[in-house]
Amino acid sequence: MSGGVDSSAAIALLKRDYDVIGVTFRFFGDFDTLAAKSVARRFSIEHHIVDRTSDFKERVIQPFADSWFAGLTPNPCAVCNRDMKFPALFEKADELGCDLVATGHYARCENGVLKCALTETGEINPKDQSYMLYTLTPCRLSRIVFPLGNLSKAAVRRIAAESELNNADKPDSQDICFVLDGDYVSFIEEFTGRRSEAGDFTDKTGRVIGKHNGHIHYTLGQRRGLGISSHERLYVTSKDAISNAVTVGAQDELFVKTFEVCDVVWHRELVQSATVKTRYTPASAPCTICPVGSLGENRVRVTLETPQKTVAPGQCAVFYDGVTVVGGGIIC
């Protein structure tokens, strides 16, 4: 229970068929526990608050900061689901003697198979979060309930309003939960005590065309705030953390047709063709998949049918067969 509208509406639905116990994990700060307590009182359910702030710093925030300094674009939400949120949830469920766990994620789980969330009309939900959940194993999926899997956000808000919850119109949370103002760089520098040194902007030939404030200040595909005078629009096309160089170029230089994915988790045997999402928001794109080297299924090469823009190392690549998640890993 986060105290937000999604987990609250999930409780309203779960109460129809299950005995429900609420759990709120304190991962970073204490901004959501009061709201969650209020919702628990509203539904008259047992409620537990579990402090895991120390583990969260070690398993989520530190890897996020390290990856950013390494020049990657990390996805801490997927890491949190894999290493913190769901392990902690199952641990608490077992402690309390609960058969199943449930969250307010927009996803579906059918017979231990993870699928995209749909709307009431059967279309893929724009809020679908299956991308962030690809690390869940079939064993865990067999004990998970996603009550919102066939509901639009508007329908969820109606359920919250009908349940007389004061968070029915609460805005959706944005960005990363532990970077409250969206300023990733300031947070990382304060958390680590490290600073990124100034370096060179270069073009694809290696020619120096300007100076930057440190590679951690820039993300792949960034156009604004570069401070480079040019007759054409320039975008960040790559970063090299070792040399502290940031390469910029035209928009067409952001498109790639082939990339590799490591630490792959498969929900079925290695597939050769699928669609792939390389970011949370874009639609999935058709691709072919083949193993790389001695690592076999754990590292694959992905070839896109049509080149896609801004495939960022450190982000997740998640493979789909229609609306079914078949695997995923980290773009490397």
N, C-alpha and C positions, 0 to 999 in steps of 0.2 A: 504494500500500500504506500503510494507516494503522497497521497493527499490530493492528487489531481482528479480530473473528471473521469479519466479512463478507468483507473483502478477502482474508483468509487462506483461507477456504473457497472463494472464487472461484478462487484459484490452484490448489487441489487439483483442481477441476473442469477448469480450463483445461489443466493438464498432461496430461490424457488425449488432447488433440487438437492442442496447439500447443507450439511452443518459446516459453518465457515468460521475460521480463525484468521484474524488479520495479523500480518507481520510487516513492520517498517524497519528497514535497515538504515542506520545512520552511517553513511559512507563519507560524507563531506559536509560539515556544518550541521546545523540543527533547524534549517529553514522549513522543513516539510513535516516534522513530527507532530506539531500542534494541529495542523490541518488533518492529518491522518487520524489522530485521536478523536477529533470531532466527528469524522465520518464513522469511526467505529462505534461511538456512542449513539449516533443516529440509527445505526442498524442493530444496536445491542449485541455486538459480537465481542468475543474475547480478543484482546489486542496486545501484541508484544512489540517492544522496541529493542533492537539488537544493535549494539555499537560495534562497527567493523572499520572504524576510521583508520586505524593503524595498518590493517591489511590492505585497505583501499589505496593508501599512499604507496605501499610497496608493490602491489600487483597491477595497479592501473595508472596512477599518476606518474610514478617514476618511469615505467616503460614508455609512457606517452612523451615525457620530457626528453628521454634518451633518444627516442626515435626522431623527434623533431630536430634535435641537435645533429643527428646523423643524416639530415637532409631528406627525411621521409615525410609522408603525410599520413600520420597514424590515425586509426579509427578506435578510440578508446571505448566506445559503446559496445562494439563487438567483443573487445577484450574483457570488459566488465561482465558481460553476459556469460562468457566462457569461464573466467577465473574467479569471479566474485558473486554476482547476483544469483545465478542459478545454483552453484554449489552451496552458497549460504542458505538459499531457500530450501533446498532438499535436506540439508543438515538440520534445519529447524523443523521441517515437516516430520522427519524421522524422530526427532526428539519429542515432538508433541503427539506422535502416533497417527499422523495424517496419511491417508492413502494417496492423495493427489495434491498437486500444487497448481495455482492459477495466477495469471498476471493480466494486466490490461493491455498487453501488446495486441496490435492488429496483425494477426496471423491465424492460421488454422492448423490443427493437428488431427489427422485422421488415421487411426490404427498405427500410431507411432511414426507417421509420415508428415513432415513439415510442408505446408503449402501456403501460397499467398492468401492474404485476406481478400474477401470479396465484399461488395456492397449488396444491398437488398435486391438489386436487379441482376446480380450475378457478374458484374464487371469487377476487374481488379481494383481494389481500393487504393486511391492515391496515397493513403496513409499506411499502406502495407509495410510491415516491419520484418518480414521474413528474412530480408537481406542481413539484418543485424543478429539473426538467431541461427545462422547456418551451422554454428559450432555445436549446437545441441545434438547429442547422440540419440539414436533410436531408443536406447534403454531409458533415457530421461524423457524423451518425447512420449513414451508410453504412459507416463504419469502426469502429463501436463494438460491443463485445460485452458483454452483461450476463448473466453466467453464473447469477445467482441469480433470474432473472426468473420462474421457475415453481416456486419453492421457498418453503416457510414458514420462519420463523425457527427453529422447532424442528428442521426438516430440516437447515438450515445448521449448527446447533450439533452435530448428529449427525455431519455430514461432518467438522467440525473435530475432534471427539472421535475418530473413526475414523482421522483423519490424525495422531493423537497430538499435537495442538497444545495448548499449555498455556493458550491463550486461549479454549478452547471454551465456558467458562462466564463469560467476561468480560462484565460488565454493559454494556448499550448506552450509548453516549455520550448526554448530554442537553444541551439548550439550545445555545447558540452556542459554537463551539470556542474562541474567544479570550476568552470571559467565563467563566472556569473555575468561579466560585462562584455564577453566576447573577445577580449584582448588577450589572445593566446600567448603572444610573445612576452608581455609584461608578467603574466602569470608564471610562465616557464622560467624566466630570469629570476623572479623572486623566489620561486620554489627551489631552484637549483643553486642560486647564488652565482650563476655563470652569465657571462655576457658574450655576445657574438661580435667579433671584430669586423671592421669595415673591409670590403673587398672589391673585386672588379665585376662589372657587368661585361659580358663578352657576347659576340655573335656566334653563329654556328661554326665559323672558321677559326674561332679562338681570338679574334681581334678585340682588344679592349675598347669599349665604347662609352664607359662611364664608371662611376663609383657607387657602391651600395652600402647600406648600414650594417650588413651582416646577413648571411644567407637565411637565418631563422626568421627574418622579417618578411619573407616572400614565399608564396605558394605556387605550385604549378598552375599555369593558366592565368595568373594575375596580370591585369593590365594597368589598373590605376595605382598611383602612388610610386611609380618607378623613378620619376624625376629625370628621364632621359629625353633630350630633344631629338625628334625624328620626324621625317616627312610621312612616315607610315605608323600605324598602330603597332606597338610592340607588346609581346606577352612573354611571361616567364615560361620557357620551354624545358628547362632542366636546372638542377642544382648539384654542385659537387661540394660536399661538406669538408672533404679533406683539403682541397685547394681554396675553399670559401668563394668559389666562382659561381655566379648566377648567369645562366645563358638566356638570352632573350631573342625573339624572332617574330616572324609573321604568324598569323593565326593558323595558316595551313601547316606550320611546323609542329603544331600540337597534336595532329592526327597520327595515330599508329594503327598498324594492321596486326602486328604480332607482339606478344609480351609473355613473360613467364610468371607463374604463380607457385609459391612454395607453401609448405605446411598445410597441404590440402587435406581436408576432411571429406570423406565420401559417405553419402547416405545409401549408396548402392555401389555395385561394381563400377570401376573406372569407365566412364562413358566417352565416346569418341565425338559425339556431336550434341550440342545443347544450345541454349541461349545464355548469355552472361551479362550480369550487371557489374559495372566497375565503380559505381557510386550509388549512394542511397536513392537519389532522385530519378536518374534517367531510366527509360525503358530498357529491357534486356535486348541484346543484339545477338543474332545467330553466329555461331563459331564452331570450329573444330578443335579437338583437344588431343594431345599426345604426350606420353611420358617423356621425361628428360633424364638421360644418364642413369647412373646407378641408383638414384633415389626412387626410380619407378613412379608409383602412383602419387607419392608425396610432393613431387615437383613436376609441373606440366607446362607445356608450351601451348598457348592459346592463339589461334589464328582467326581473326575476325573476317566475316564475309564482306563487311564494309568497314573501312577505317573509322575509328571512333576518336573523339577529342578528349584530351586531358585524362589519360590513363595514368594515375599517380602511384608510384611505388610507396608501399605502406598502407594503401587502402585495400579493402576487401574486394575480391572477385568471387561472385556467387553464381553458380550454374543452376539452370532451371530446365526441366522438361515440362513445357507448358506452364502450369501454375505450381508444379512440384519442385521443391529444392532437392537437387541431387548431389550437391557438394559445394565446396568453396575453400578459399585460402587467401593468402596475402600476396598482392602484386609485388614482385621483386625485380 
